[in-house]
Amino acid sequence: MEEPKDKLAKWAGFQWLKATDGEYHWFDANNDIVSPTDEEGNVIWDMNALFKWLVPKLVSGDLYIELYITAEDTAVAIKRATSTVSFVCQPNPALALCLAISKLIDRGG
């Protein structure tokens, strides 16, 4: 089963490829090695990475994001003009966004 972070990275357009140094790295669309990754090559998604790589792809089409924030939870709704295509409620805002995008991917989005 594919790791959720890897699924998000592939959806954002990254590829896991062998570099000239013989090691595997995540590459962006320009064939540049991208960060952030840990020493095992797992993508580390913090809020900066989410907004840099995932959100522009998410909102480049007909989708938009709604955030509902309370003291206990963050709810993320990914919507089209007439319907909600993904909804997640989670205490961690970054995780809520990742899970909502992951649901969208699973639904073919």
Backbone bond lengths (Angstrom), bond angles and torsions (degrees), N, CA, C in turn:
res aa  C-N    CA-C-N  psi(-1)  N-CA   C-N-CA  omega(-1)  CA-C   N-CA-C  phi
1 M - - - 1.453 - - 1.525 109.61 -
2 E 1.303 115.06 138.18 1.459 120.92 -177.44 1.529 110.81 -73.15
3 E 1.320 115.27 136.63 1.462 120.45 176.24 1.529 109.54 -64.05
4 P 1.336 117.66 140.35 1.476 119.21 179.89 1.526 113.40 -57.05
5 K 1.313 117.42 -39.64 1.467 119.64 -179.72 1.518 111.13 -65.42
6 D 1.353 116.39 -36.96 1.460 120.01 177.81 1.523 110.46 -66.82
7 K 1.326 116.76 -39.52 1.464 121.21 178.04 1.526 109.99 -60.44
8 L 1.334 116.55 -43.59 1.462 120.66 178.76 1.523 111.29 -64.88
9 A 1.329 116.60 -41.43 1.464 120.25 179.91 1.526 110.77 -62.68
10 K 1.332 117.15 -44.61 1.467 120.23 178.87 1.521 110.87 -64.08
11 W 1.323 116.86 -40.85 1.464 120.60 178.79 1.531 110.62 -62.58
12 A 1.327 116.53 -35.38 1.469 120.86 178.96 1.525 112.21 -74.46
13 G 1.344 116.46 -7.09 1.459 119.94 176.42 1.514 115.21 105.36
14 F 1.325 118.12 3.82 1.460 120.76 178.72 1.531 110.50 -79.62
15 Q 1.328 114.94 155.13 1.461 121.40 175.22 1.522 108.75 -128.28
16 W 1.339 116.21 140.32 1.458 122.97 177.55 1.518 106.40 -93.05
17 L 1.357 117.24 104.67 1.453 122.02 -172.57 1.522 111.32 -131.81
18 K 1.317 114.61 157.65 1.462 120.93 175.42 1.528 108.47 -80.10
19 A 1.309 115.91 126.93 1.469 121.79 -177.87 1.529 110.09 -91.39
20 T 1.319 115.45 175.80 1.459 120.54 179.60 1.521 112.50 -64.53
21 D 1.336 117.74 -19.54 1.461 120.62 177.55 1.527 111.98 -82.08
22 G 1.350 116.76 1.46 1.457 121.03 179.45 1.517 114.16 85.36
23 E 1.316 117.17 -6.69 1.464 122.40 179.72 1.526 109.88 -97.10
24 Y 1.326 115.67 157.43 1.459 120.56 175.01 1.526 109.73 -90.07
25 H 1.336 115.13 139.17 1.459 122.32 179.75 1.522 108.72 -142.80
26 W 1.335 115.88 161.76 1.463 121.01 170.44 1.519 107.87 -84.04
27 F 1.343 115.88 131.11 1.457 122.54 178.61 1.522 109.09 -116.52
28 D 1.339 115.50 143.77 1.463 119.69 176.37 1.529 109.58 -89.24
29 A 1.315 116.63 -174.84 1.464 121.90 -177.36 1.526 112.54 -63.91
30 N 1.330 117.76 -21.09 1.466 121.91 178.45 1.523 112.35 -90.89
31 N 1.336 116.95 8.63 1.472 123.39 -176.42 1.518 112.96 63.01
32 D 1.337 116.30 29.08 1.462 121.37 173.56 1.520 108.35 -97.82
33 I 1.326 116.69 142.54 1.458 120.53 174.79 1.518 107.67 -68.71
34 V 1.318 115.45 132.34 1.461 119.72 -176.87 1.508 111.40 -109.92
35 S 1.298 115.57 156.24 1.436 124.17 171.61 1.508 104.40 -119.72
36 P 1.226 120.36 174.09 1.455 125.96 0.41 1.527 111.36 -89.80
37 T 1.298 116.38 135.63 1.458 121.75 171.79 1.519 108.15 -133.53
38 D 1.320 115.28 155.35 1.449 118.68 175.26 1.519 109.72 -89.72
39 E 1.318 117.34 -176.10 1.460 120.79 -175.42 1.524 113.25 -65.51
40 E 1.333 118.89 -18.76 1.458 121.77 175.97 1.527 112.42 -92.97
41 G 1.324 117.72 1.71 1.453 120.90 178.93 1.512 114.13 86.69
42 N 1.326 118.14 8.95 1.457 121.03 178.25 1.519 109.55 -80.25
43 V 1.304 115.30 133.91 1.462 120.06 178.71 1.528 109.01 -67.61
44 I 1.316 115.94 132.92 1.457 122.42 177.33 1.527 106.70 -103.20
45 W 1.326 116.76 114.64 1.455 119.84 -178.32 1.518 109.69 -101.68
46 D 1.319 116.04 107.06 1.452 120.05 169.13 1.533 106.63 -105.23
47 M 1.297 117.94 178.95 1.459 120.04 -177.18 1.526 112.05 -61.05
48 N 1.324 117.84 -36.08 1.457 120.15 178.40 1.521 111.20 -63.56
49 A 1.328 116.76 -45.08 1.462 120.56 179.35 1.524 111.00 -64.76
50 L 1.325 116.71 -40.23 1.463 120.03 178.50 1.524 110.87 -56.78
51 F 1.317 115.35 -49.81 1.458 117.91 -176.80 1.520 112.19 -73.32
52 K 1.303 117.97 -29.61 1.462 120.20 179.55 1.522 111.84 -71.92
53 W 1.334 117.67 -43.70 1.463 120.78 -170.62 1.526 114.42 -106.17
54 L 1.324 118.67 -40.43 1.456 120.38 -172.31 1.527 114.20 -90.36
55 V 1.322 116.83 -45.42 1.461 119.56 -174.21 1.534 112.27 -63.07
56 P 1.341 120.84 -44.38 1.471 118.33 178.41 1.532 112.99 -58.39
57 K 1.322 117.80 -38.70 1.463 119.97 177.04 1.525 110.13 -67.12
58 L 1.298 116.03 -39.83 1.453 120.85 -177.96 1.527 111.81 -62.83
59 V 1.316 117.42 -43.76 1.464 120.62 -174.97 1.533 113.31 -95.91
60 S 1.335 118.06 8.24 1.461 120.00 -179.28 1.524 112.33 -78.04
61 G 1.316 117.40 -16.70 1.463 120.84 178.78 1.510 110.73 -105.44
62 D 1.324 114.54 -135.04 1.461 119.58 -177.30 1.525 112.28 -97.96
63 L 1.315 117.28 15.30 1.464 121.78 -179.73 1.524 110.68 -96.97
64 Y 1.319 115.81 154.49 1.456 120.65 170.65 1.523 109.03 -144.61
65 I 1.328 115.81 164.84 1.457 122.25 -174.62 1.523 108.95 -113.87
66 E 1.329 115.39 136.89 1.460 120.99 169.51 1.520 107.40 -119.43
67 L 1.319 116.26 133.42 1.460 122.12 176.75 1.517 109.10 -113.11
68 Y 1.316 115.79 136.16 1.455 122.27 175.28 1.520 106.06 -123.83
69 I 1.307 116.81 113.77 1.464 120.65 -172.96 1.523 109.57 -116.83
70 T 1.337 114.43 127.72 1.460 121.25 173.41 1.520 107.47 -122.12
71 A 1.314 116.93 -179.58 1.465 120.26 178.47 1.524 111.19 -65.81
72 E 1.329 118.41 -26.83 1.458 121.43 -175.86 1.524 114.22 -101.78
73 D 1.324 117.66 -32.31 1.460 120.48 -171.02 1.521 111.89 -139.48
74 T 1.335 113.26 160.58 1.453 121.64 167.74 1.521 106.53 -121.32
75 A 1.304 116.82 126.28 1.455 121.37 175.99 1.519 107.55 -107.37
76 V 1.321 115.58 133.70 1.455 121.78 178.51 1.521 107.92 -118.44
77 A 1.308 116.04 125.81 1.463 121.79 174.81 1.525 107.97 -117.54
78 I 1.308 116.05 126.26 1.461 121.50 173.56 1.525 105.52 -103.55
79 K 1.320 115.52 123.62 1.466 119.99 -170.43 1.515 112.56 -128.97
80 R 1.319 113.46 154.99 1.458 122.94 163.81 1.516 105.36 -106.05
81 A 1.293 117.76 176.28 1.466 121.24 -175.09 1.526 112.82 -53.21
82 T 1.315 117.99 -37.17 1.463 119.82 -173.33 1.516 115.00 -116.47
83 S 1.331 118.11 -1.36 1.467 117.69 -176.63 1.522 111.80 -153.69
84 T 1.326 114.99 157.00 1.457 121.57 172.52 1.516 107.35 -90.85
85 V 1.327 117.26 125.75 1.461 120.39 -178.48 1.524 112.39 -100.95
86 S 1.314 117.20 -15.51 1.464 120.80 178.08 1.524 108.67 -160.29
87 F 1.322 115.60 138.51 1.459 120.33 179.36 1.529 108.77 -145.21
88 V 1.322 116.87 131.44 1.463 122.68 179.19 1.516 108.61 -139.81
89 C 1.328 116.05 139.00 1.452 122.38 173.54 1.522 107.38 -119.91
90 Q 1.323 117.28 126.70 1.464 122.25 -170.47 1.528 108.10 -158.45
91 P 1.325 119.01 140.97 1.470 119.88 178.87 1.529 114.28 -62.01
92 N 1.324 118.54 -33.19 1.456 122.65 -177.61 1.530 109.51 -90.72
93 P 1.342 119.73 116.51 1.460 121.28 -176.88 1.529 114.13 -59.51
94 A 1.334 117.96 -42.93 1.465 120.32 -179.89 1.525 110.70 -63.92
95 L 1.325 116.26 -43.01 1.461 120.11 178.67 1.527 110.70 -65.54
96 A 1.314 118.07 -38.92 1.460 121.15 177.95 1.522 110.85 -59.13
97 L 1.328 116.70 -44.87 1.454 120.47 179.40 1.524 110.91 -65.20
98 C 1.336 117.20 -44.81 1.468 121.02 178.93 1.528 111.11 -59.76
99 L 1.333 116.99 -44.90 1.459 120.55 -179.07 1.527 111.61 -66.18
100 A 1.330 117.09 -38.08 1.458 119.96 177.98 1.528 110.99 -65.04
101 I 1.323 117.23 -41.60 1.468 120.41 177.66 1.518 109.98 -67.29
102 S 1.321 117.31 -39.42 1.464 120.95 178.39 1.535 110.88 -61.03
103 K 1.324 117.15 -42.08 1.474 120.52 175.89 1.530 110.76 -61.56
104 L 1.324 115.66 -41.19 1.452 120.47 178.10 1.533 110.51 -60.09
105 I 1.330 117.20 -45.48 1.454 122.01 178.80 1.525 110.08 -60.11
106 D 1.327 116.46 -46.06 1.462 120.95 -179.60 1.526 112.23 -59.56
107 R 1.304 116.08 -29.08 1.471 121.29 179.61 1.530 111.92 -88.89
108 G 1.322 116.55 8.01 1.453 120.20 177.16 1.512 114.80 88.14
109 G 1.334 116.51 15.20 1.465 120.78 -177.07 1.485 114.60 -87.78
